[in-house]
Amino acid sequence: MAKVLMKGNEAIGEAAIRAGCLNYFAYPITPQSEVAEYLSRRMPEVGGVFLQGESEVAVSYMIFGAAACGARVFTTSSSPGISLMSEAISYIAAAQCPAVFVNIMRGGPGLGGILPSQADYFQSVKGGGHGDYRLLVMAPASVQEAVEMVMQAFPLSEKYRNPVMILGDGLIGQMMEPVEFPDHLRTEPTNKDDWATNGMAFRKSDKRNLVKSLFLDPDQLNSNNLTLKAKYEQMKQEEIRFETYNTDSDYRVLLVSYGTMSRVCRTAIDQLKEEGVEVGMVRPQTLFPFPEEAVRTAAGKAGCRAVASIEMSMGQMVEDVERSVRGSLPVHWYGKCGGDVPTPEEIIDFTRSLL
Amino acid sequence: MQSEVMFAGFGGQGILLSAKILAQTAMTSGFEVAWIPSYGPEMRGGTAYCTVVISDRPIGSPIIRNPLHLVAMNRPSLEKFAPVVKPGGVIIINSSLIPIGAGREDVDAVSIPVTDIAKELGSVRSANIVALAAFAARSKLVDRELLKECVKAEFSKKEKLIPLNLKAVDAGFQAAQKN
């Protein structure tokens, strides 16, 4: 298919349809409302369901219900909306149902603002809801990558029977860029007969399925947690994704950055290179599982004297960078909140201060 | 080689649309493009601006503080953004609404009464297309015929607007070349 110029939010909606997801329940919030606007028109065209719930809380339990029935389902929201959904996300993870959530982040905490932010790193990667659960978190840096990640998210959520979170910042939703959709990537839902409450009339086996997150017996609850943990360990083995930039050079500083922020870093790295200063970058594409090994290896290269996490937050991913580097080098942080995205010039000045 | 073009004006002047058509035309010509709107909490009638980045390689930072070019549709936009345009860029000034110049010697500043030209063509609403065409003529970033194709495609669902906007493209080119 030829390239089309599309706004990130609309491309995310189209990508979900092309991934075979025909159920979308949502509640509008800036800066991602165009997903709902787009799908309110598109879903009926393809025989899918568009439903605007009365609140994010209601939407999140509709997602749980549909997922428990074995339907491919997703929603999109932005930071405060994801907070409201976090209870259900914990339930969905505990009950081992697949679902896809997209968070087009805006500034927080509280109602914050509507401009781009990456301040929900902790919420997505470290918890958000209660209990020992993890989300597989993917962070796109372009509209094209958002499309690809949304399309991969559905099969991944089914492989692990766990929610997948696409974590983009406001610019990913609001920007228009050329996108190319794969011609055929529509994958049918995997066989869910052995766990989904999809109705005895349609099922091949006679086994009754139960979807639940309540385990009053301590041994059963511990056992469920061990099952979840095993899946998260498997994700660490099989799903880590990242890109490196300028790491063939003899860099003296290593940047770690994701999403839109990583593109600003790329421009800064290019300019510094012209000035004779080599800087490398690791860009995590999955935030959980985090590319610890890649960051550690890149930081360990001879000549590298400092590592810095560049993020549109007050310093969240930096903790994972520190954990990866394990004290072998000083780890710094530079960032901003509020929607004022750091410019390449700011990154250059900060990087120079580390030399 | 990368060019950044900022379109700025009042909300309602078609800033986002003319920027989108430029991005579409550049993409069709084979460039990498990004269209970045300002989506802050603006009032109706407040300032709207939008940046288009056009490059021959993958686009890094979508955040542009110093664009190479500016298309200013109203006075506040010119006053705000003319000082940050890079030397050597083009500044299109809608002189129907802006009685002042860019105040820069190191740029190609062109005053064109795009709103008046659009009114003469039949609708003030095509002023954004006149300005876009004038910019295309001056910057030589995109081809005139391709621009027309993209204008046609953009208005394909409102066919009756196509002739007016094609005339607006020609008028914009002519006005830019006269200057």
Interface residues (C-beta under 8 A of the other chain):
Chain A: K3 L5 T30 P31 G113 I114 L115 G170 L171 Q174 M175 M176 E177 P178 T260 R263 V264 R266 T267 A268 D270 G339 V341 P342 T343 P344 E345
Chain B: K20 A23 Q24 M27 E32 V33 A34 W35 I36 P37 Y39 G40 P41 I59 G60 S61 P62 I63 R65
